[in-house]
């Protein structure tokens, strides 16, 4: 991961689970305001949506800087396309974890 846990493996004991139509950027920002020690996750994003739509619909993967640490959750059935989607999330959106 890109974020430092301060040497403690359990620095984020609470994770906000990815919930469809709930864990959007606004909800995650609210969770972050409640606690700095929450590990945030995105909703599941389909591999093909990332590969084929991320440039036309950047809001699909956008997040605020205050949401770190944040993990993007990808879904799909093709290891090659999942790898490509992970590369995009890492290189272009700089998620802390994929």
C-alpha positions in Angstrom: 0.0 0.0 0.0 1.0 3.6 -0.4 -0.2 4.8 3.0 1.8 4.5 6.1 0.3 2.7 9.0 2.8 4.1 11.5 4.2 0.7 12.0 1.0 -0.7 13.4 -0.7 -3.4 11.4 -4.1 -2.6 12.9 -4.1 1.2 12.4 -7.4 1.0 10.5 -9.5 -1.3 12.6 -12.8 -0.1 11.0 -13.4 -0.6 7.3 -16.4 0.9 5.5 -17.6 -1.9 3.4 -18.3 -1.3 -0.3 -22.1 -0.9 -0.6 -23.8 -0.5 -4.0 -25.4 3.0 -4.4 -24.1 4.0 -1.0 -20.3 4.3 -0.7 -19.9 7.1 -3.2 -17.4 9.9 -2.6 -19.9 12.0 -0.5 -20.6 9.1 1.9 -16.8 8.3 2.2 -16.1 11.9 2.9 -18.7 11.9 5.7 -17.1 8.7 7.1 -13.7 10.4 7.0 -15.0 13.4 8.9 -16.2 11.0 11.6 -12.8 9.3 11.9 -9.4 9.4 10.4 -8.9 5.8 11.3 -11.4 4.3 8.9 -10.3 2.4 5.9 -12.5 3.5 3.0 -13.5 1.3 0.0 -15.3 2.2 -3.3 -18.3 0.5 -4.6 -17.4 -2.5 -6.8 -16.5 -1.2 -10.3 -16.6 -3.5 -13.3 -13.3 -4.1 -15.1 -14.8 -3.1 -18.4 -16.2 0.1 -17.0 -12.8 1.1 -15.9 -11.1 0.1 -19.2 -13.6 1.6 -21.6 -15.2 4.5 -19.7 -12.7 6.0 -17.3 -11.7 8.8 -19.7 -15.3 9.7 -20.7 -16.7 9.3 -17.1 -13.9 10.2 -14.7 -16.5 10.5 -11.9 -16.7 6.7 -12.0 -13.3 6.6 -10.1 -12.8 10.0 -8.7 -12.3 10.6 -5.0 -11.3 13.5 -2.8 -7.8 13.8 -1.4 -9.2 13.6 2.2 -10.5 10.1 1.5 -7.0 8.4 1.8 -6.4 5.7 2.6 -8.9 4.3 0.0 -9.2 1.0 -1.8 -10.9 0.5 -5.1 -12.8 -2.8 -5.5 -12.8 -4.3 -9.0 -15.1 -6.9 -10.3 -14.8 -9.1 -13.4 -14.1 -12.5 -14.7 -11.1 -11.9 -17.0 -7.7 -11.9 -15.3 -6.2 -9.9 -18.2 -8.9 -7.2 -18.1 -8.8 -7.1 -14.3 -5.1 -6.6 -14.5 -5.5 -3.8 -17.0 -8.2 -2.1 -14.9 -6.0 -2.4 -11.8 -3.2 -0.7 -13.8 -5.5 2.2 -14.7 -6.6 2.6 -11.1 -3.1 2.6 -9.9 -1.4 4.8 -12.6 -4.2 7.3 -13.4 -6.1 7.5 -10.1 -3.5 6.6 -7.5 -5.6 4.5 -5.3 -3.8 3.2 -2.2 -4.9 -0.3 -2.8 -6.6 -2.3 -5.5 
